[in-house]
Amino acid sequence: MGKKRQQQVFVVDDSATVRHSIQQQLEGGGYATVPFCDGLEMISSLRWMDAPPDLVIMDVDMPRLDGFSTCRKLRNYEEQGLLKWSGKTPLPVVLISSHDTLENRRRGFRLGCLDFIAKPFTPAEILRVVDSFLRPETTFAGMSALVVDDSQVVRHLVSRCLAQVGLQAYEAEDGQAAYEMLCDQDLEVDLVIVDYRMPRMKGDEFVYLVRRCPETAQLPVLFLSSEGDSDHIITMFRAGASDYLVKPFIREELLARVKVHLQSRLYLARLEEMNRNLYDLAVRDSLTGLYNRRYLMDFLTRIFARIVRSGMDLGCVFFDLDHFKRINDSLGHDFGDHVLAEIGSLVRRQVRGGDLAVRYGGEEFVLVLPRTGLEACVGVAERLRATIEAHPFVSRGTSCRVTISAGVATVLNDNPASANELIQLADRLLYVAKSRGRNQVAPMLVAEEKL
């Protein structure tokens, strides 16, 4: 088998900087590129080529021959058979412009352009658009759909169409089987395509049940119907369908509707990820990578009452760095920040997946250890104390020894009335450890210290 031909994209822009930027993106994505400084240069080259490029990306605003005029001339050449490869499908063109207006988009689409990208574009935008046309199977890679129809032929045809854009297709012969797959077998899909008339459970009944299930309440549902009358359409939309298509349908219309819903799903997924990242930035300390005090209080407030009701234990380790002010004063605040960052790294390696590590403020830190009794909490604190004492804190030729003092309190041992009191008890024990000479863990108050 011969080596697969590398797909080729023409990049047409009078700005060398823009051309270079686009070429970098596309060549990084595995495409071959050929640059042109304007439309006239590209059109002249096409006249003697034996085969067309796979796609053209072209600026609208160029000297000599602008993007619109170039497209018009290209389409005329194709219609008149003046290109050696004329007679095949029109050459795909994507326009880019700093003048992103509705009129410019209309002009481009009337000339048969596939897409219109506004300048300035993001680093990945060009590659994403080109991939969507030249490698459609990568656009929705990793996504899946459930095809529900009592006709095996229809299921097969729809599944083949979906495979062309990278979708994995699952099939069900009626609404009952599909509902069992989604809700009983926990099948996760990104889209459902469902027929209206089916045995056992019709499409509208299936959609109604899907919308009542929290896991699938927002799932896009495209229904198919051989009856395009308004009553059937209204019935499906009332049940919760997102879109519809009348049988027999053409492949292009099915894929166009599928792409719209999947693009929206991808957009919402990216939006949710951005929101999670923003929330993570809001509740994490940027220097140490640990959670901050705000998150600690929210977390403890949520779980404290549940822990107390269940009779399980909850441990709290409150520790700070011994003589940290001396480190800042003698070695500088930059070195002090290095020490805090290293402490954060050491703490993350010590805690379990369900534990919470927090920078409480300054050089103070808190560990929250669910389902952990006093003895186990003291063990965690002691291991952390020994690890920090043995760790070499070195930065730019400067080094120092760092120790910590820690207090440990637990729900079952200390019986605090609230989450805040649990932290305060561990904080009091921290100062007991300091009063006893520092570099140690204080697990409980002796009788005279309680008075």
N, C-alpha and C positions, 0 to 999 in steps of 0.2 A: 504494500500500500504506500503510495507516494505521500510526501509531506504535505500537510494541509496548507493551502495558499493563505498568506497573510492578507487580511482585509486592508484596503487602501482608502484613505480619506484625503481629499484636497482641502487645504486650508487657505482661504482667500481673504486677505486683509491688508490694507495699506500700512498698518502699524507693525513694524518688525517685532516690537515687544509683545503685542497681542498674538501674532503668529507663533512666536517662540513659546508663549505660555500655553496655547492650545496644543501645539505639537508635543510639548512635554507631557501634558495630561494624557493625550491619546497614545503616544508611544509607550508611556508607562502602563497603559491598559492593553498593550499588545497589538496596536494598529500601526501600519506603515502610513506615513504622511508625506505629502508633497506640497510645499508652500508656493503661493502666488501673491504678488503684491497688489494686483487688481483684477477685475473681472475680464478685461480685454486680454490680458496675458493668459488667463485660464481658458477662455473660449478659443483662442488661437491654438492652444495646445490640444484641446479636445478634437479639433478638426483632423489631426493626423494620427490620433490614437486608435489602435485596433480594438481596444476594450475599454469600457468606462471605469472610473473609480467606483467604489462601493457607495460613497456618499461625499457630498460637498458641504463644507461649513464656510459661509461667506458673509462678510460684513455688508451692511446696506449702504453705508456712507463711504464711498471711495471715489477718487479722481478718475478721469477718463471714462470709465464705465461703472456706474453704481450697481449695487446688488440687484435691484429690481430690473434694471435694464439688462443686466447679464442674464437673469432668469428668463426674461422675455425672449431674448435672442436664443438662448439655449432651447427653449420650447419650440421656437420656430424652426431651428435646425433639425430637431427631432422629428417634427411633423413633415418637413420637406425631405427627410432622408439624407441630409447632408453630412451626417456623422456615420462613420463606418459601422457602428453598432446600432444604428437607428432601427426601430421596429420592435425593440424590446421594451420593457417597462421604463417609464420616465426616470431620469437620473434623480435620485433622492437629494434634496437640498434643504439645509437648515440655515436660517438667517440669524445673524446677530446684529444688534444695533443699540446704541446709547439712546435712541429716540424710540422708546417702547410705547407706542400709541395704538389705539384700537384700529385706526385707519391703516397704519403701517402693517399691522398683523393681517388685516383683511386683504391688503394688496399682495402680501406674501402668499397667503393661502390660495388666493385666486390664481396665482402663478404656479400652483402645485407644490409649494414648499411644505415640508413635513412639520416644521416647528419653528418657533421664534424665541430666541434667547436674548434677554435684556442684559446690556453691559451696565455696571461691572458684574460679572458672573462669579460664582463661588468656585474654588479650586476643583471640586468634583462634579460640577454641574454639566460641563461639556461631555465628560466621559459617560455620565449617567444617561444623557440624551442619546448619544451615539450608540451606546449599548442597547438602549430600548428599541432601536431600529435594526441594528446589524446583529445583535445577539439577544433577541427577545427572550430566549430561554433562560438568560441570567437575571432578567428583571425581577422575576418573582421566585427565584430559586429559594428553596426551603419553605415555600408556602404551599398550601394544599386546599383542595375543595372536595366537597361531598356532592356527588351527582345522584339525584333521586328520581327515578323514572321506572315505570313498570315495563318499558320497552328496552330490551337489551341492546337493540340496534342504536337507539337514541343515546343510551348511556355510553356506548362505545364511541359514537361520533363526537359527543361532547367531551369525553375524556381525551380523545386524540387532539382536539382543538386546544384544550387546556395544557396538554403536554408541550405544545409548540411554544408556549410562553413560560415554560419551566415549572408548571404546577403539577404536583402529585395529585392524582384523582382517586378518591374512594367512591365506591358505588353501592347503592342500596336500591332494592326493587320496589319499595313502597315507603310511605311515611312512617309506618310502625317500625320497620327495620331501621330506618334512618334515625328515628328518635332513640331507639335502643343503643345504636352506635354512639350517638352524641352524648346522651345523658347517663346511660347505664355502663357503657364501656369507656367513657371519658375520652372519646376521640376528639382531638383538637384540630380544627380546620379553620381556614380564613374566609371561606365563602361556601354557601350552599346554593346549588342550582336544583330546583324541585319542580316536578310536573304538577299540574292542577288535578287531573283526574287519575286516581290510582286506587287499586283494591285495598281493603283493610283500613287504610287511613288516607284521606285525601290531602292534597297539598295545603289547603287553608287550615285544616285541623292540625297538621304537623307544625306549620309556622306558628300557630297560636300557642302550642305547647312549648316550642323552642323559645318563644319570647318570655315565657313564664319561668324559665330556668336561668338563674343568675349568671352562669358561666357562658351562656349563649345569647343573652338578652340583646347584645349589640352586634351580633354576627350578621354580616350582609347576606340577604337572601334574595336571589333572583329566581322568579318563577316562570315556568314555561306553560303555554296553553295553546291548544289548537283552536280555541274559541276566543276570538279577540273582542267579544262584546263587552260593553262597559260594566255589566253586572258581575262578571267573573273577575274583572280587573279590580273593581271596588271591593269585592269580597276578599281578595288576596291582600290588598293594601290594608283593609280593616284588620285582618289577621296579624299584620306586621311585616309584610313583604317590603323589600327595599326597592325592587325594580321588576320589570316583566319583559318577556319577549314572546312574540306570537310564532307558533310553528306553522309552516316550516320556516326556519330562519337561515340566514346566510352566515358563514363562518366569521366574516369580518365584523358583522354587527354583534354577534355573541362575544367575540374577543374585545371589541370596543367597550361594551358594557362591563365585562369582567374586569378589564384594566382600570376603568373608572373607580370601581368599588375597592379593588385591591390597592390602588394608589392612595385612596383615602385611608385605608387601613394602615398602610405603611406610614403615611403622614401622621396619623394618630399615635402609632407606636413610637415614632421618633419624637413626637411632642411629649408623650408620657415619659420617655427616657430623658429628655431635656428637663422636664419638671422634677424627675427623680434626682438628676444631677444637681439642679439648682437647690433642691431641698437638702441634698447631701452637703453642698457647699455651706448652706446656712447652719447646719447642725454639727459641722466638723471644724476642729481647730486646724488652721492651715499650716501651722508650724510642725505639729506632732502627728497629724493625721488621725488623732483620736477624736471621739465625740466631745462636744462642748457641754457646759453646765446646763444650758437650756434643754438640750436633748435628755440629759440625765434626769432632770426633774419630770419631764414628760413621761419618760420610760418608767421611772419608779412609781409615779402616781398611777399609771395604768396597771402595773402588775402587783402592787403592794397588797391591795385588798384581796385580790385573787389568791395570792400566796398565803395570806393569813387564814382565809376561809378553807383552803385545801389542807392546812396543817403542814405544808412543806416548809423548808427552811430557805432563807435568803441571806446571803452574806454580803458585807460591805467592807472593803479595805480602803482606808483613807491614808495616803502617804504623801510626803513632800521631801524635797532634797535638803540635806543638811548643809547649813552655811552657804546657801546658794548666793546670797548677797556678796559674800567674799569672792566668789568666782566671777561675778559680774564686775565688781570693783577692781580686782587685781588682774584679770585676764581679758576683760572687755565684754560688752554685750553681744558681740558677734559670736564669741566663743560660748557665751551663756546660751545663745539660741541653738548653737550646735549641740550642746549638752541636752537641751530639752528635746530637740529633734531625735537624738539618739535614744533618749529615754522612751519616747513614743514608739520607736522601732522595737526596742527590747520588750516593752509591755505587750505589743501586738503579738509577739512570738510566744509569750507566756500564757495568754488567755485562751480559753476554749471558744468554739464557735458561738455558743449561746451566751457567753459572758459579755459584759459591757465595760469598755475601758474609756475613761473620760479625763480630759484635762480640765480640772475644776477652776483653775485660775492661777496665773503666775507659775510657781513651781509646785503647785498642789495638784494631786491626781486622785482619782477614785476608781475602784474596780467594783462592779456589781456582779455577784456570782449566784445566779438562781440555783435552787436545789442543792445548796452547798452548806454543810454544817460548820461549826466553829473550828473544829480540828482541821478540816480540809482547807478552810479559808486561811488559817494560820500557815498551813503548808504552802499555799500559793504565795502568800506575802513573804515568807522566808525564802522561797526559791527566787522570787523577784529581787529581794534585798541582796542575796548572795550574788546573783547574776550582775546586778548593777555595780556592786563593790568590786567584782573581778573584771569588769569591762574597761578596756583602755579608751578613755575619751581623748582623742587626738585630732587636732585640726591645724593645718598650716604650721606645723612645727611646735604647736603649743599642746600641752597635755596636762591632765590633772586626775586626781582620784575623786570619785563621787560616791557618797553613801546616802541612804534614805532612812527615814523613821516612819513607822506605819502603825496605825491603829485598826483593830478588827472588831466588828460588831455583827451579830446575826439576829434574826427575828426570834428564833426559839430560845436563844441564850439570854438575850437582853430585853425581849418583850417590848419593843418600841411601840408607841401608839400611832405613829405615822411614818411615811417614807422619809420625811424631813428629819424626824427624830432619830431614825436609823443612821442617817449621815452624821448628825450632830454627835451621836454616841461614838462613832468611829473617829470623828475629829477630836473629841475629848481624849480618846485613847492614844491618838497620835501625839498629843502634848504630854501624855504620861510617858510615852517612849522617849521623847526628847528630854524630859526631866530625869530620866534614868541613865542618860549618857549618849543618846542618839545611836544611829546605826543598829536599830533593833525593832522588833515587833511587839506591841502591847496588845494581848488578846482580851484582857478583862481588867476591870478596876478592882484593886484590893480594897478592903473595908474602909481604911482611913481615907482613901482617895474618893470614895463615894460620898463621904460626909461633907 
